Amino acid sequence: MYSIEVVLAMLLLVLASGYVARMLPAWLPLPLVQIGFGAVVAGVFQEGVQLDPHVFFLLFLPPLLFLDGWRIPKTGLFRDKTPILALALGLVVFTVVGMGFLLHWLIPAMPLPVAFALAAVVSPTDPVALSSITARAPLPPRLRHILEGESLLNDASGLVCFRFAVTAALTGGFSLLSAGATFAWLALGGIGAGVLLTLAATHLHTRLSRSAGEEAGLPILLSVLIPFGAYLLAEDIGASGILAAVAAGITMSYVELSGRALATTRVQRTAVWDMLQFALNGIIFVLLGEQLPGIVTRAAAGHSALALAGYALAINLGLAALRLAWVWATMRLLLFRAHRNGRESIAPSFKVVAVTTLAGVRGAITLAGVLTLPLVMSDGSPFPGRDLAIFLATSVILVSLVVASAVLPSLGGRIHLPAEPEVQRAEDAARLAAARAGVAAVERAQATLPEARRDPDLYAQAAVRVMALYDERMKRDGSTGIDADVLRRADAAERALRLAGLQAEREVLFDMARHMRISDEVARRLVREIDLVESRYR
């Protein structure tokens, strides 16, 4: 019963934080408000939640990573694979080595393997935290996609480094060959588990739906269960459950291209996943805030407040400096390669480098990872520097969130990257092709539908009205010589007027239902039709 009460209390705090965040300044993002809520509740009630990192990973990360993998633009992910891999793999190793030696030099009492473990666990950026920040920071789409791709892929490299650093601390040994083989299996096994499970589950669902029909709730529930299944399967075979969840989401986006799902299923599923994303994101940050007082108290037991502040400042400045150096060097190298291959490329400004550096926010993965540090060594003695490592990792999370929240919204809108190629032109061409296909389908239906043969005049009039809509769309999306910007403003004006009309329709229906001129059942059905039309315009 206690566990149920804790879950309900967390959801209530997430709900309250959502209302409070809307009343606060825009530079104070929702994650920081939720962390504050959790810290206040823990401080007032003096009763914390015993957070099991393994349960934390299983409950929260698979669905969120699955959703990020599902929704991230795949074209940008593959086009910018070189900078993404440079950040997701190269930067992690660079950070572990540089930060590990810096921590050991700064805190001699912390053994070098423990320093490497701490450096490894703070090296991956967090997709959940990043999504929360970039949702309110006007970053260029291409830069946002690169940062999202980095945060989705760097968990495996960071956690592999963390695992081997902990092993070295416990046993005193380390094998580079073993580390490389383990990393390869974690990555390939995790990706394979996610892809295969998603393909098998969706294929089975399709076959069963063809023979028994489809209930809208079934594919929605299946999409919720797939990330957990992929994560557990990968963990059972010793691979990366995190990469399995990401791979499952990317695979799901390609499965969706088959177009087998019903339109109502897609609308309802989007609503379900939006709710899950908001709730799980919120609980993660509330839990982080709830753990904060205990983390600070345990770290302060062995160190002065001044020493803790100095360590926290040093690790945050060190991480920022390492990331800045790597990002600058990587961008210069990519620019050099482009020039050598004869491709035209513009040197990125320092603002781009600065934004990419500041966008390296840490979050749930760092917290859950550092909490898995062993309590004792192999000989039964306490694990050295465990409380201090947890405190420093938490300080990295908080500082990265605060700095990114304060700086990115103002700095991100003033940077410019090369535009994503042909995006608007491809969208216009797709709209035109779809309109032409629609016209052809209307003509075929008018000639083949049995109802059209029985009542040709009625269907002819209906076809004229439908084809007039398609004709208008083709005029706008075709080569008419009209300024494209004017056409887009005209579309925006039409959308605004259409939304105003739909709102009026809905208010009349609600009014009629309140005065019992129509039943609530009829009102719900008609309002749902209006809502579906409105969702297309929004």
N, C-alpha and C positions, 0 to 999 in steps of 0.2 A: 504493500500500500504506500509506503514511504517513497518508493521509486516513482509511482504514478503521480504523487503530489509534487515531487521535484520537477518532473517533466511539465506538468501543468503550470507550475510557478515560472519555469523558464519561458514557456510560451507567453504567459501573461506579461513578463518583463519585455519580451520582444515586441509584443503589441504596444505596450506603453512607450517603449523607446521610439517606435515608429511615429507616434503622435508628437512626442516631445521634440524629436529631431526636426520636424517640420516647422516648429516655432522658434528654432535656434538659427543663428547665422549660417549662411550657405557653406562657409569654409569649415564648419564643424560637421564632419560626416557622420552618418548613422553608426558605423562600427565603433567610433570613439564614444558615442553616447551609450551604446550597449555595453562597452567595457566599463564605463562609469557606473551604469546601473548595477552590473554584477559586483563591482567593488564595494559600492554602498551597501548593497544587501548583505554581502559577506561581513562587512564591518559592523553593521547594525545588529544582525541576528547572531553573529559569532558562531555560525554553524555552516561549515563548508560541505561541498560535494566531493566524495572520494572519486577522483577522476582516473579511471583505468585507461591508459593510452591506447591499448589494443581495441577495447570496446569503442573508444572515441574515434579511432581510425575507421572502424567498420561501420558505425552508424552514420557518420557525417560526411566523410570524404568521398566514398564511392558515388553517391548520387550527384554531388556537386561537381565532381570532376567529369562524370559521365555527361552531365548537361553542358559543361563548358566544351567538351570535345564534340558534342552533338551540334552546338550552335556556332562554333568558331568557323569563319570562312575558310574553306579548304583550299581555294585558289591562292589566297594570300599565304596560307601555311606552307604550301609547296613552293610557291614562287620565292619566298624569303627564307627558304630552309637554311641557307648558309649562315646568315646572321643569327637565326634562331638557335641552330646547333652550336654556334660559337658561344652564345650566352648560356645555353642549357648544359653544355658539357665543359667547354674550355674554361669558362668563368668560374664554374663550381670548383674544378681542380685548382685553378689559380688562387681562389679564395681560401680553400682549405690549407694549402701550403703556406701562403703568405700570412693568413690570420693565425694559423696554428703556431708558427714561430713567434709572431708578435705577442700572442697571449702568454706563451711560455716565458718570453723575456720579461713581459710586464708583471706576471704573477709567477715567480719561480716555484712557489709551493704547488702549483698546478702541473702535474707531470705532462710531458710532451704528448703522449697519446690522448690524454684527456683534453688537452688544448686542441688537438686535431679533431676530436669528436665534437667539441663545442663549435669549432669553425665549420665543420661539415653540416651540423644541424641548422646553423644560421645562414648557410650559403644559398639554399633554394628559396626563390620567391614564391609567394603563395597565390594561387589563382583566385581563391575566394576573396582575400583581402584586395587583390588587384582589381577584381571586378567591382568591388564596392567603391573603390576610389575612382576608377576610370569612368564609372557611370555618371559622375558629376564633374569630371575634369574633361574639358573639350580637347582631347588629344586627336591628332590626325588619325584617320582610320588605319592607315598602313602601320604607323608606329604602335598603335594599340594592338593590332594583330600580332606584331612581332613580340611584344611584351606578353601577350596572352599565350603565344606558342612557347615562349621560354618558360613561363610558369607551369605549363602543363607537362613539360618534358624534363625539367631539371630536378624533379623530386627523386627520380631513380638514381641519378649520379650522386646527389647529395646524401641520400640515405645509404647507398653502398659505401661511400667514404666513411659515413658515421658508423656503420656496422663494423668495418674493419678497424677503425680507430678504437672502438670499444673492445674488440677482440684483442688488439695489441695491448691495451691497458690491462686486460685481465690475464693474458698469457705471456706478455712480453715478446711476442713474435709477430711477424708480418711477412706475407708473401705477395710480391707484385703479380706473379703469374696467377696465383689463386684469386687475387682481387680482380684481375682482368677477366678470368673465366666466370667468376661469380657475377660480375657486372653484365657480361654478355648474356648469361642465362636469365638474370633478372629482367633485362630489357626484352629479349626475344621471347622468352617464355610468357612474360606478362602481356606483351602485345598479341602473341598468338592465342593466349587464353581468352582475351577480350574479344578478338575478331571471331574465333571459332564459336564461342558460346552465343554471341549475338546472332551470327548467321544461322546456327542450329535452332535457336529459340524462335526467331522470326519465320524461318522456313516451316517449322512444325505448326506454328500458329496459322500461317497461310493455308496449309493443307487442311487443318481442322476446320478453319472458317469456310473453306470452299464446300466441305461436306455437311457441316452442321449449321452454317450461318454465323454471323458475327454480332456479338453484343458490344456496344460502344465501350463499356467499362473494361472488357477483357484486354484489349491492346494497351490501354492506359496502365492497368495493373502490371502487365508484362513489362512495359518500359520502365516501371519503377523497380521491378525485381531484377532486371538484367544486370545493372551495375553491381548489386550485392553478390549475385551469382558469379560474375566475372572476377570480382575481388577475391571471394572465397576460393574459387577454383585456382587462381594464380597463387594465392598464399599456400594452398595445400600442396602444390607442386614446387614450392620454394622459389617462386618468381615474384615479380613486383605486382602487388594488387593495385597499386596506384596507377601504373601504366596500363594495367588490364582495364580499369574503369575508363580511362581516357580513350583507349583503343576501342572499347565497346561503344562509346559515344560517337567517335568518328565513323565507325562502321554503321551505326544506326542511321547516321545522316545519309549515307549512300543507299542503305536499304529503303529509306523513305522515297528515294527517287523512282522506285517502282510505281508509286502512285496508288498502291492497293488500299491504303487506309481511307476510310470514309471521311468526308468533309467535316461532319459533326464530331467525329473522333479526334481529328486534328485540333479543332477549336477547343474541345473540352480538355484534351491532353495538355495543350499550351497553358490553360488556366491552372490545371493541377500542378504542373511543373513550376510555374511562376510562384505559386503558393509554397511549394516545398523549398524552392530556392530561398525565398524570403525567410521562412521559418528556420531552416537549418543554418543559413548564414548568421541569423540573429542569435541563435542558441550558442553557436561557436564563440562569438565575441562576448556574450554574457558569461559563458563559462570561463573564458580567459580573465575577465574582470573579477569573477568570483574567486579564482585561484590567486589573484594578485596579492591580497593582504598576507596570506600564508607564505607565499614565496618570499616576499620582502622580510617577513619576520624571521624565517629560517636563515636567510642569508645574513641578516643583521646580527645573528647570534655569534658569528665568528669574525665579523669585520665591522669597522666603524662606518658611519654614514658617509663620511668624506671619502673613504677608500672605495666604497661601493659606487658613489657618484663618479669618482675618477675612472674606475674600471669601465663603467657603463659608457662614459664619454669616449674613452679610448677605443673600445670595440666598435662603437658606432662610427667614429671618424675613420677608423681603419677599414671597415667594410666599405664606406663611401669612397675612400681613396682608391682602394683596390678595384672597385667596380668602375669608377671614373677612368682609371688608367686602362683597364681592359676594353671598355666601350670605345674610348678614343682610339686605341691601337687597332681594334677590330675594324672600325669605320675607315681609318686610313688605309688599312690593308685591302679592304674591299674596293675602295676608290682606286688604289694602285692597280689591282687586278682588272678592274673595268677599263682603265686607260690602256693597260697593256694588251687587252683583247680588242681594242678598238671601239669599245662602247662608250657612248657619251654619258657622263655622270657628273652630277653637281656635288661638290664637297659639302657635307652637312655642317651646319653652323654649330657654334658652341652651345646654343640653346637646346638643340637636338640632343647633344651629348649630355647636357645637364639634366634634361627631362628624363632621358633613358636611365641615368644614374639614380635620380630621386624616385623613379617608379619601381625600384627594387624593394617592394614592401614585403614584409614577412608576416606570417599569421599562424593558422591552425597547425600546419605541418611542422613548423619549428617548435611550437609548444608541445604537441603530442610526441614528437621525436625526442626532445630533451628529457621529457618525463620518463622515457624508457631507459634512461641510464640506470645501471644496476645499483642496488643499495649497498652491496658488499663486494669485496674482491674474492678471488678464488680461495684465499686463506682465511676468509671470514672477517677481515678487517674492513672498516667503512670505505666505500668508494671515494677516493680523494677528490675534493672540490665539487661534489655533486650539487650541493645547495647553491654554491656560487655560480656554477654553470647554468642552473635553471634560472637564477636571477638575471644573469647577463643575457641569456636568450630572450627572456621576457622583456628586458629593456630594449633589445633590438626590435622586437615586434612593436612596442609602443612608440619608440622614437621614429621608426620608419613610417608608421601610420600617421603620426602627427605631422611630420615634415612633408610627406606626400600630400596630405590633405590641405596643408596650409599653402604650399607652393605650386603644386601642379595646376589647380584651376586657373591661376593668374598667368603662369608661365606657359602652360600647354597651348593656350589659344593663340599665342604669338609666334609659333614655330610653323615652318612649312617644309613638307617633304614632297618629293616627286609624286604626282598623282598616281593612284592605282590605274593602270593602263586600261583604257577602253571600257571602263565600268559603265558610264552613262550611255555610251553608244551601244554596248551589248544589251543593256536593259531596254533601250528603245527598240532595238531589233527584235528582242524577244516579245515585247508587247505587240509589235506589228505582226510577227509570225503567229502569235496566239489569236489575234483578231481575225486574220485571214482563215485560220483553221476553224474559228467559230462560225464565220460566214458560210464556209463550205459545209459544216455540220448542219446548220440551219436549213440550207438548201436540200441536203440529203434527207433530213427528217421530214421536211415538207412533202417530199415526193414518196417517202416510204412508210410513214406512220399510218396505221389503219384509221386512226381518228381523223387524220388530215384528209383522207379520201372521203370519209363520210361527211365532213363539214369543211369543204375546201375554202369557202369564202372567209370563214372565221380564222382558219389557220393562215391564210394568205395575209390577212390584216395583221395578225400577230407577228408573222415573219417580217413584215415591213417595219414594224416598230422595233423588233430586236435587231434587225440588220442596220437600221438607222443608227443605233448605238455603236455597233461595230464600225460603221462607216465613219462616224465622228472620231472614233479612236484611231482609225487608220489615217485619217487626215492629219491628226495631231502627231502621230508617231512616224508618218512617212516623210518623204522628201518633198515638202510643199513650198520650200523657200522661205517659210516663216521663221522668225527668230525663235530658237529653242527655249530661250529664257522666257519669252512672252508666253509660249505654250505652257511652260511649267507654272507660271503665275496664273494662267487661266485655269489650269487643273486645280491649283490651290483654292482659287475663288469658288469653283464649282463644288469642291469638297466641303468648304466651309458652309455654303448654302445648303448642300445636301444634308450635312450633319444637323443644321438648324431645323430643317424640315423633319428629319427623323426624331429629333427631340420633341418637337411639337406633337407628332403622331403618338409618341409614347405617353406624353402627359395626358392627352385626351383619353387614351385607353385606360390609364390608371384612374382618371377621374370617373369614367363610366363604371369601372369596377367598384370604386368606393361608393358610388350611388346606386350600385346593384342594377345597372342597366344591362350589364353583361356579367357572366359568371367569372369567378377568378380563374377557372380553367381556361376559358377562352382568352382572357386577358394575358395569361402566362404564355399561351401558344403564340398569340400575335406579337407580344413584346419580344419573344425569343426570335421571331422572324426579323424584327427590326434590329435587334442586337446583332444578329449575324450579318445583316447588310452594313451596319455601322462599323463592325470589326474590319470589314474590307476597306472602308475609307480611312480608318485610323491605323 
